[in-house]
């Protein structure tokens, strides 16, 4: 099995690809993993719901209401870390 850091990197790539194909991202390669998706206008509140649907379907996890926190869904890195935390 991949290490935690390798899983985060792999998931970050998948999340970046999803964002680039479903939202306006001028240059997906320039989208830093720490960038706030909400502050940069990449996603809005409806977009967060789309990201949650993607996470649940792609990674086979259930996002609980209590987990709908900015640190879990406001950046690529936050989403990837959240997914890894649900696997453990």
MOPAC internal coordinates of N, CA, C and O (Angstrom, degrees):
PM7 1SCF
backbone

  N    0.0000 0     0.00 0     0.00 0    0    0    0
  C    1.4520 1     0.00 0     0.00 0    1    0    0
  C    1.5321 1   109.12 1     0.00 0    2    1    0
  O    1.2310 1   121.21 1   -32.92 1    3    2    1
  N    1.3081 1   115.28 1   147.08 1    3    2    1
  C    1.4583 1   120.66 1   179.22 1    5    3    2
  C    1.5189 1   111.13 1   -68.45 1    6    5    3
  O    1.2310 1   120.94 1   -29.17 1    7    6    5
  N    1.3253 1   115.81 1   150.83 1    7    6    5
  C    1.4582 1   120.04 1   175.69 1    9    7    6
  C    1.5344 1   108.92 1   -67.73 1   10    9    7
  O    1.2310 1   121.08 1   -14.22 1   11   10    9
  N    1.3130 1   115.54 1   165.78 1   11   10    9
  C    1.4643 1   120.17 1   179.62 1   13   11   10
  C    1.5220 1   111.04 1   -57.45 1   14   13   11
  O    1.2310 1   119.70 1   134.33 1   15   14   13
  N    1.3194 1   118.18 1   -45.67 1   15   14   13
  C    1.4649 1   120.63 1  -179.56 1   17   15   14
  C    1.5184 1   111.73 1   -63.65 1   18   17   15
  O    1.2310 1   120.09 1   140.82 1   19   18   17
  N    1.3274 1   117.43 1   -39.18 1   19   18   17
  C    1.4632 1   120.18 1   178.09 1   21   19   18
  C    1.5287 1   111.15 1   -66.70 1   22   21   19
  O    1.2310 1   120.62 1   141.86 1   23   22   21
  N    1.3364 1   116.43 1   -38.14 1   23   22   21
  C    1.4710 1   119.50 1   177.55 1   25   23   22
  C    1.5221 1   109.85 1   -65.73 1   26   25   23
  O    1.2310 1   119.98 1   138.19 1   27   26   25
  N    1.3285 1   117.65 1   -41.81 1   27   26   25
  C    1.4596 1   120.83 1   178.26 1   29   27   26
  C    1.5325 1   109.92 1   -60.48 1   30   29   27
  O    1.2310 1   120.14 1   136.07 1   31   30   29
  N    1.3248 1   117.34 1   -43.93 1   31   30   29
  C    1.4690 1   120.71 1   178.47 1   33   31   30
  C    1.5253 1   111.40 1   -62.85 1   34   33   31
  O    1.2310 1   120.36 1   135.33 1   35   34   33
  N    1.3183 1   116.91 1   -44.67 1   35   34   33
  C    1.4645 1   121.37 1   179.98 1   37   35   34
  C    1.5267 1   110.40 1   -63.17 1   38   37   35
  O    1.2310 1   120.31 1   133.48 1   39   38   37
  N    1.3221 1   117.02 1   -46.52 1   39   38   37
  C    1.4605 1   120.76 1   180.00 1   41   39   38
  C    1.5240 1   110.73 1   -65.86 1   42   41   39
  O    1.2310 1   120.33 1   142.80 1   43   42   41
  N    1.3307 1   116.98 1   -37.20 1   43   42   41
  C    1.4671 1   120.47 1   177.92 1   45   43   42
  C    1.5220 1   110.76 1   -59.31 1   46   45   43
  O    1.2310 1   120.36 1   138.75 1   47   46   45
  N    1.3173 1   116.92 1   -41.25 1   47   46   45
  C    1.4714 1   120.90 1   177.90 1   49   47   46
  C    1.5213 1   110.99 1   -62.86 1   50   49   47
  O    1.2310 1   120.32 1   137.28 1   51   50   49
  N    1.3300 1   117.00 1   -42.72 1   51   50   49
  C    1.4679 1   121.27 1   178.94 1   53   51   50
  C    1.5289 1   110.64 1   -64.84 1   54   53   51
  O    1.2310 1   120.54 1   137.67 1   55   54   53
  N    1.3131 1   116.57 1   -42.33 1   55   54   53
  C    1.4654 1   121.46 1  -178.92 1   57   55   54
  C    1.5290 1   109.78 1   -66.69 1   58   57   55
  O    1.2310 1   120.08 1   136.68 1   59   58   57
  N    1.3291 1   117.45 1   -43.32 1   59   58   57
  C    1.4740 1   121.56 1   177.92 1   61   59   58
  C    1.5311 1   109.69 1   -59.46 1   62   61   59
  O    1.2310 1   119.98 1   135.57 1   63   62   61
  N    1.3221 1   117.65 1   -44.43 1   63   62   61
  C    1.4590 1   121.77 1   179.82 1   65   63   62
  C    1.5299 1   110.70 1   -62.12 1   66   65   63
  O    1.2310 1   120.47 1   138.33 1   67   66   65
  N    1.3405 1   116.71 1   -41.67 1   67   66   65
  C    1.4676 1   120.30 1   177.33 1   69   67   66
  C    1.5200 1   110.61 1   -61.94 1   70   69   67
  O    1.2310 1   120.34 1   132.68 1   71   70   69
  N    1.3216 1   116.95 1   -47.32 1   71   70   69
  C    1.4614 1   120.79 1  -179.32 1   73   71   70
  C    1.5277 1   110.92 1   -60.96 1   74   73   71
  O    1.2310 1   120.53 1   136.65 1   75   74   73
  N    1.3236 1   116.59 1   -43.35 1   75   74   73
  C    1.4659 1   120.97 1  -178.22 1   77   75   74
  C    1.5268 1   111.63 1   -65.28 1   78   77   75
  O    1.2310 1   119.99 1   147.53 1   79   78   77
  N    1.3182 1   117.62 1   -32.47 1   79   78   77
  C    1.4609 1   119.51 1  -178.01 1   81   79   78
  C    1.5269 1   113.51 1   -88.68 1   82   81   79
  O    1.2310 1   119.92 1   164.84 1   83   82   81
  N    1.3338 1   117.77 1   -15.16 1   83   82   81
  C    1.4619 1   120.15 1  -176.15 1   85   83   82
  C    1.5223 1   114.97 1  -116.37 1   86   85   83
  O    1.2310 1   120.11 1   166.88 1   87   86   85
  N    1.3161 1   117.39 1   -13.12 1   87   86   85
  C    1.4628 1   122.17 1  -178.79 1   89   87   86
  C    1.5194 1   108.29 1  -135.63 1   90   89   87
  O    1.2310 1   120.68 1   -17.89 1   91   90   89
  N    1.3274 1   116.30 1   162.11 1   91   90   89
  C    1.4547 1   118.54 1   178.99 1   93   91   90
  C    1.5255 1   110.02 1   -76.50 1   94   93   91
  O    1.2310 1   121.15 1   -65.65 1   95   94   93
  N    1.3136 1   115.41 1   114.35 1   95   94   93
  C    1.4600 1   122.69 1   175.33 1   97   95   94
  C    1.5269 1   105.32 1  -131.11 1   98   97   95
  O    1.2310 1   120.59 1   -69.69 1   99   98   97
  N    1.3371 1   116.48 1   110.31 1   99   98   97
  C    1.4654 1   120.86 1  -174.95 1  101   99   98
  C    1.5187 1   112.04 1   -56.14 1  102  101   99
  O    1.2310 1   119.93 1   133.05 1  103  102  101
  N    1.3135 1   117.74 1   -46.95 1  103  102  101
  C    1.4598 1   122.29 1  -179.61 1  105  103  102
  C    1.5247 1   108.47 1  -138.89 1  106  105  103
  O    1.2310 1   119.91 1   -85.08 1  107  106  105
  N    1.3316 1   117.78 1    94.92 1  107  106  105
  C    1.4650 1   120.98 1  -176.80 1  109  107  106
  C    1.5323 1   113.63 1   -54.69 1  110  109  107
  O    1.2310 1   120.05 1   146.13 1  111  110  109
  N    1.3332 1   117.51 1   -33.87 1  111  110  109
  C    1.4665 1   119.97 1  -179.79 1  113  111  110
  C    1.5209 1   111.27 1   -67.25 1  114  113  111
  O    1.2310 1   120.39 1   154.34 1  115  114  113
  N    1.3295 1   116.86 1   -25.66 1  115  114  113
  C    1.4622 1   120.88 1  -179.19 1  117  115  114
  C    1.5311 1   112.09 1   -85.62 1  118  117  115
  O    1.2310 1   120.24 1   172.39 1  119  118  117
  N    1.3189 1   117.14 1    -7.61 1  119  118  117
  C    1.4638 1   121.37 1  -179.50 1  121  119  118
  C    1.5201 1   109.05 1   -74.52 1  122  121  119
  O    1.2310 1   120.69 1   -75.29 1  123  122  121
  N    1.3126 1   116.28 1   104.71 1  123  122  121
  C    1.4654 1   122.12 1  -178.48 1  125  123  122
  C    1.5263 1   110.07 1   -71.55 1  126  125  123
  O    1.2310 1   120.97 1   -31.04 1  127  126  125
  N    1.3285 1   115.76 1   148.96 1  127  126  125
  C    1.4615 1   120.13 1  -177.55 1  129  127  126
  C    1.5193 1   112.88 1   -66.17 1  130  129  127
  O    1.2310 1   119.99 1   156.17 1  131  130  129
  N    1.3400 1   117.62 1   -23.83 1  131  130  129
  C    1.4673 1   120.74 1  -178.98 1  133  131  130
  C    1.5279 1   113.05 1   -91.64 1  134  133  131
  O    1.2310 1   119.79 1   172.26 1  135  134  133
  N    1.3323 1   118.01 1    -7.74 1  135  134  133
  C    1.4576 1   122.13 1  -176.30 1  137  135  134
  C    1.5184 1   110.87 1   -61.66 1  138  137  135
  O    1.2310 1   120.71 1   -46.38 1  139  138  137
  N    1.3388 1   116.24 1   133.62 1  139  138  137
  C    1.4558 1   120.96 1   175.88 1  141  139  138
  C    1.5221 1   109.06 1   -71.79 1  142  141  139
  O    1.2310 1   120.79 1   -63.57 1  143  142  141
  N    1.3145 1   116.09 1   116.43 1  143  142  141
  C    1.4585 1   121.08 1  -178.72 1  145  143  142
  C    1.5241 1   111.25 1   -66.91 1  146  145  143
  O    1.2310 1   120.16 1   145.78 1  147  146  145
  N    1.3210 1   117.29 1   -34.22 1  147  146  145
  C    1.4595 1   121.65 1   179.00 1  149  147  146
  C    1.5308 1   111.04 1   -74.52 1  150  149  147
  O    1.2310 1   120.35 1   132.25 1  151  150  149
  N    1.3230 1   116.93 1   -47.75 1  151  150  149
  C    1.4756 1   120.33 1  -178.84 1  153  151  150
  C    1.5165 1   112.18 1   -62.42 1  154  153  151
  O    1.2310 1   120.13 1   146.45 1  155  154  153
  N    1.3362 1   117.35 1   -33.55 1  155  154  153
  C    1.4638 1   121.43 1  -179.69 1  157  155  154
  C    1.5253 1   112.30 1   -83.67 1  158  157  155
  O    1.2310 1   120.07 1   176.98 1  159  158  157
  N    1.3316 1   117.47 1    -3.02 1  159  158  157
  C    1.4576 1   121.05 1   178.59 1  161  159  158
  C    1.5214 1   114.06 1    74.28 1  162  161  159
  O    1.2310 1   120.49 1  -162.86 1  163  162  161
  N    1.3128 1   116.66 1    17.14 1  163  162  161
  C    1.4623 1   120.40 1   179.32 1  165  163  162
  C    1.5170 1   109.92 1   -73.39 1  166  165  163
  O    1.2310 1   120.72 1   137.29 1  167  166  165
  N    1.3310 1   116.24 1   -42.71 1  167  166  165
  C    1.4583 1   121.07 1   174.55 1  169  167  166
  C    1.5207 1   109.24 1  -128.22 1  170  169  167
  O    1.2310 1   121.37 1   -23.19 1  171  170  169
  N    1.3355 1   114.99 1   156.81 1  171  170  169
  C    1.4629 1   121.58 1   173.65 1  173  171  170
  C    1.5270 1   106.79 1  -119.85 1  174  173  171
  O    1.2310 1   120.20 1    12.83 1  175  174  173
  N    1.3123 1   117.23 1  -167.17 1  175  174  173
  C    1.4695 1   118.87 1  -176.34 1  177  175  174
  C    1.5280 1   111.82 1   -62.09 1  178  177  175
  O    1.2310 1   119.83 1   144.35 1  179  178  177
  N    1.3177 1   117.94 1   -35.65 1  179  178  177
  C    1.4579 1   120.57 1   175.98 1  181  179  178
  C    1.5202 1   110.21 1   -68.65 1  182  181  179
  O    1.2310 1   120.56 1   142.62 1  183  182  181
  N    1.3185 1   116.53 1   -37.38 1  183  182  181
  C    1.4632 1   121.42 1   177.37 1  185  183  182
  C    1.5121 1   111.93 1   -61.99 1  186  185  183
  O    1.2310 1   120.63 1   143.98 1  187  186  185
  N    1.3217 1   116.41 1   -36.02 1  187  186  185
  C    1.4697 1   119.93 1   177.26 1  189  187  186
  C    1.5272 1   109.51 1   -59.40 1  190  189  187
  O    1.2310 1   120.53 1   138.61 1  191  190  189
  N    1.3229 1   116.58 1   -41.39 1  191  190  189
  C    1.4664 1   119.89 1   178.55 1  193  191  190
  C    1.5247 1   111.17 1   -63.21 1  194  193  191
  O    1.2310 1   120.38 1   141.61 1  195  194  193
  N    1.3369 1   116.89 1   -38.39 1  195  194  193
  C    1.4670 1   120.39 1   176.67 1  197  195  194
  C    1.5256 1   110.90 1   -64.41 1  198  197  195
  O    1.2310 1   120.73 1   138.82 1  199  198  197
  N    1.3225 1   116.22 1   -41.18 1  199  198  197
  C    1.4691 1   120.47 1   178.66 1  201  199  198
  C    1.5289 1   109.65 1   -63.47 1  202  201  199
  O    1.2310 1   120.23 1   137.88 1  203  202  201
  N    1.3144 1   117.17 1   -42.12 1  203  202  201
  C    1.4652 1   120.97 1   179.11 1  205  203  202
  C    1.5278 1   110.10 1   -61.41 1  206  205  203
  O    1.2310 1   120.35 1   135.55 1  207  206  205
  N    1.3267 1   116.94 1   -44.45 1  207  206  205
  C    1.4657 1   120.42 1   177.15 1  209  207  206
  C    1.5167 1   111.54 1   -59.86 1  210  209  207
  O    1.2310 1   120.48 1   137.50 1  211  210  209
  N    1.3296 1   116.68 1   -42.50 1  211  210  209
  C    1.4634 1   121.63 1   177.43 1  213  211  210
  C    1.5307 1   110.73 1   -60.88 1  214  213  211
  O    1.2310 1   120.60 1   133.41 1  215  214  213
  N    1.3218 1   116.45 1   -46.59 1  215  214  213
  C    1.4691 1   121.20 1  -178.86 1  217  215  214
  C    1.5277 1   110.21 1   -61.48 1  218  217  215
  O    1.2310 1   120.33 1   133.61 1  219  218  217
  N    1.3147 1   116.97 1   -46.39 1  219  218  217
  C    1.4635 1   119.89 1  -178.35 1  221  219  218
  C    1.5245 1   111.43 1   -63.49 1  222  221  219
  O    1.2310 1   120.59 1   135.47 1  223  222  221
  N    1.3219 1   116.48 1   -44.53 1  223  222  221
  C    1.4648 1   120.47 1  -177.47 1  225  223  222
  C    1.5279 1   112.08 1   -72.08 1  226  225  223
  O    1.2310 1   120.45 1   135.26 1  227  226  225
  N    1.3189 1   116.75 1   -44.74 1  227  226  225
  C    1.4643 1   121.11 1  -174.61 1  229  227  226
  C    1.5209 1   112.77 1   -72.21 1  230  229  227
  O    1.2310 1   120.94 1   138.70 1  231  230  229
  N    1.3202 1   115.80 1   -41.30 1  231  230  229
  C    1.4619 1   119.59 1  -173.04 1  233  231  230
  C    1.5283 1   113.33 1  -104.77 1  234  233  231
  O    1.2310 1   120.60 1   179.82 1  235  234  233
  N    1.3261 1   116.47 1    -0.18 1  235  234  233
  C    1.4544 1   120.31 1   174.93 1  237  235  234
  C    1.5147 1   114.45 1    64.72 1  238  237  235
  O    1.2310 1   120.84 1  -143.08 1  239  238  237
  N    1.3371 1   116.01 1    36.92 1  239  238  237
  C    1.4648 1   119.79 1   178.92 1  241  239  238
  C    1.5175 1   108.88 1  -121.34 1  242  241  239
  O    1.2310 1   120.95 1   -16.75 1  243  242  241
  N    1.3091 1   115.79 1   163.25 1  243  242  241
  C    1.4595 1   121.94 1   175.66 1  245  243  242
  C    1.5178 1   108.59 1  -109.82 1  246  245  243
  O    1.2310 1   120.77 1   -52.56 1  247  246  245
  N    1.3148 1   116.13 1   127.44 1  247  246  245
  C    1.4588 1   121.55 1   178.10 1  249  247  246
  C    1.5231 1   107.53 1   -90.90 1  250  249  247
  O    1.2310 1   120.89 1   -62.12 1  251  250  249
  N    1.3145 1   115.91 1   117.88 1  251  250  249
  C    1.4620 1   121.40 1   178.83 1  253  251  250
  C    1.5311 1   109.29 1   -81.90 1  254  253  251
  O    1.2310 1   120.71 1   -27.84 1  255  254  253
  N    1.3245 1   116.25 1   152.16 1  255  254  253
  C    1.4698 1   120.57 1   178.77 1  257  255  254
  C    1.5242 1   111.72 1   -54.77 1  258  257  255
  O    1.2310 1   120.45 1   141.23 1  259  258  257
  N    1.3227 1   116.75 1   -38.77 1  259  258  257
  C    1.4635 1   120.92 1  -177.70 1  261  259  258
  C    1.5290 1   112.10 1   -68.17 1  262  261  259
  O    1.2310 1   120.10 1   166.91 1  263  262  261
  N    1.3326 1   117.42 1   -13.09 1  263  262  261
  C    1.4646 1   122.11 1  -179.37 1  265  263  262
  C    1.5236 1   113.17 1   -96.81 1  266  265  263
  O    1.2310 1   120.41 1   179.92 1  267  266  265
  N    1.3317 1   116.83 1    -0.08 1  267  266  265
  C    1.4660 1   121.48 1   179.34 1  269  267  266
  C    1.5264 1   109.55 1   -78.90 1  270  269  267
  O    1.2310 1   121.36 1  -107.59 1  271  270  269
  N    1.3114 1   114.99 1    72.41 1  271  270  269
  C    1.4588 1   122.90 1  -176.38 1  273  271  270
  C    1.5155 1   109.51 1  -117.33 1  274  273  271
  O    1.2310 1   120.01 1   -30.71 1  275  274  273
  N    1.3382 1   117.58 1   149.29 1  275  274  273
  C    1.4704 1   119.85 1   179.19 1  277  275  274
  C    1.5199 1   113.53 1   -54.44 1  278  277  275
  O    1.2310 1   119.87 1   140.45 1  279  278  277
  N    1.3220 1   117.85 1   -39.55 1  279  278  277
  C    1.4614 1   119.13 1  -178.54 1  281  279  278
  C    1.5267 1   112.44 1   -64.94 1  282  281  279
  O    1.2310 1   119.96 1   160.86 1  283  282  281
  N    1.3276 1   117.68 1   -19.14 1  283  282  281
  C    1.4628 1   120.69 1   179.25 1  285  283  282
  C    1.5247 1   113.49 1   -91.56 1  286  285  283
  O    1.2310 1   119.64 1   156.28 1  287  286  285
  N    1.3447 1   118.28 1   -23.72 1  287  286  285
  C    1.4637 1   119.57 1  -171.05 1  289  287  286
  C    1.5236 1   115.00 1  -135.53 1  290  289  287
  O    1.2310 1   119.17 1  -166.51 1  291  290  289
  N    1.3311 1   119.19 1    13.49 1  291  290  289
  C    1.4614 1   120.03 1  -177.09 1  293  291  290
  C    1.5246 1   113.90 1  -100.97 1  294  293  291
  O    1.2310 1   119.88 1   176.77 1  295  294  293
  N    1.3144 1   117.83 1    -3.23 1  295  294  293
  C    1.4661 1   120.44 1   178.08 1  297  295  294
  C    1.5218 1   108.75 1  -150.56 1  298  297  295
  O    1.2310 1   121.12 1   -19.20 1  299  298  297
  N    1.3096 1   115.46 1   160.80 1  299  298  297
  C    1.4590 1   119.96 1   177.37 1  301  299  298
  C    1.5252 1   109.59 1   -59.76 1  302  301  299
  O    1.2310 1   120.72 1   134.28 1  303  302  301
  N    1.3155 1   116.22 1   -45.72 1  303  302  301
  C    1.4634 1   120.44 1  -179.27 1  305  303  302
  C    1.5273 1   111.12 1   -62.70 1  306  305  303
  O    1.2310 1   120.05 1   138.03 1  307  306  305
  N    1.3153 1   117.51 1   -41.97 1  307  306  305
  C    1.4621 1   120.73 1   178.61 1  309  307  306
  C    1.5165 1   112.12 1   -61.56 1  310  309  307
  O    1.2310 1   120.71 1   137.77 1  311  310  309
  N    1.3323 1   116.25 1   -42.23 1  311  310  309
  C    1.4655 1   120.41 1   178.76 1  313  311  310
  C    1.5284 1   109.90 1   -64.71 1  314  313  311
  O    1.2310 1   120.38 1   133.46 1  315  314  313
  N    1.3311 1   116.89 1   -46.54 1  315  314  313
  C    1.4675 1   120.78 1  -178.89 1  317  315  314
  C    1.5305 1   111.05 1   -61.93 1  318  317  315
  O    1.2310 1   120.29 1   136.95 1  319  318  317
  N    1.3182 1   117.06 1   -43.05 1  319  318  317
  C    1.4689 1   119.94 1   178.32 1  321  319  318
  C    1.5227 1   111.24 1   -64.36 1  322  321  319
  O    1.2310 1   120.78 1   141.02 1  323  322  321
  N    1.3235 1   116.12 1   -38.98 1  323  322  321
  C    1.4594 1   120.68 1   177.99 1  325  323  322
  C    1.5325 1   110.17 1   -60.48 1  326  325  323
  O    1.2310 1   120.64 1   132.91 1  327  326  325
  N    1.3372 1   116.38 1   -47.09 1  327  326  325
  C    1.4611 1   120.40 1   179.92 1  329  327  326
  C    1.5254 1   110.32 1   -59.62 1  330  329  327
  O    1.2310 1   119.88 1   134.24 1  331  330  329
  N    1.3184 1   117.83 1   -45.76 1  331  330  329
  C    1.4675 1   121.01 1   179.42 1  333  331  330
  C    1.5224 1   110.24 1   -61.05 1  334  333  331
  O    1.2310 1   120.12 1   139.79 1  335  334  333
  N    1.3339 1   117.38 1   -40.21 1  335  334  333
  C    1.4714 1   120.29 1  -179.18 1  337  335  334
  C    1.5249 1   111.52 1   -64.57 1  338  337  335
  O    1.2310 1   119.91 1   149.60 1  339  338  337
  N    1.3233 1   117.77 1   -30.40 1  339  338  337
  C    1.4663 1   121.53 1   179.32 1  341  339  338
  C    1.5268 1   111.74 1   -76.49 1  342  341  339
  O    1.2310 1   120.41 1   160.32 1  343  342  341
  N    1.3216 1   116.82 1   -19.68 1  343  342  341
  C    1.4671 1   120.45 1   179.55 1  345  343  342
  C    1.5188 1   111.39 1   -78.77 1  346  345  343
  O    1.2310 1   120.58 1   154.36 1  347  346  345
  N    1.3060 1   116.49 1   -25.64 1  347  346  345
  C    1.4731 1   120.35 1  -174.29 1  349  347  346
  C    1.5017 1   111.98 1   -85.16 1  350  349  347
  O    1.2310 1   120.10 1   180.00 1  351  350  349

